[in-house]
Amino acid sequence: MPRHFCHEQPETLTLPTRVLDARPGAVVLEQTPFYPGGGGQLADRGVLRWSGGEVAVSGFEADGGRFWHQLASPVEIAGAVEAVVDPDFRAMMMELHTGTHVLNALVYQQFQGALVTGAQLNDDASARMDFDLPEADNDRLRALEGQLNDVVRQDLPLRYVYVPLAEATAVHGLIRSRSVAPPPGDDGTIRIVEIVGLDRQACGGTHLASTGRSRPLRIVKIDNKGRHNRRVKIALG
Ligand SMILES: [Zn+2]
């Protein structure tokens, strides 16, 4: 899979581009600012504008390294288009996603390297993470809320490197999740996101530029999901 445009230019949410392939109600674009979803992060929302009007983008379908943008009506589009990502939705996903990394880092460090078994961001400014934590004390997990907000206050920057997959799998803890590890790119590398001074892990999602751009985080619920799994729900604000 080629590197996502949204990884290289995360600030560009409106992009003039053109249609490479089309069928009624779906297009492949030459370049796209949309994040197509994955790793627990919801796909971007937004619209395509072209000479015939405007249509909402309702979803994405991967097809051999390309992404079909599914459209809300069965229009047929060709030629030049403007792809427009909903900035508020993207901003909320970045904020939530960054929050899940901070939670994940604290759990990993303080609960013997516990791995993630699932993650899901929601469109109501909440997210859940499942951890493989057979013996965990839920009160200790709940007490992480103060530390989450310490990390927000410290305003730690985020940065990215691409490392070969074999190298990434050799470093314990770099691939943190058992279920949502990102696929390697065409060049065989995997994207590592670092919260400087706190955490490094493989991830293909979108994040804030620094932790201080997040609203405060709350731990709203902890559920035992089976003998091994703890489900921690966080929310913004
Ligand atoms: Zn991430």
Boltz pocket constraint, residues with backbone or C-beta under 6 A from the ligand:
constraints:
  - pocket:
      binder: B
      contacts: [[A, 97], [A, 101], [A, 193], [A, 202], [A, 203], [A, 204], [A, 205], [A, 206], [A, 207]]
      max_distance: 6.0
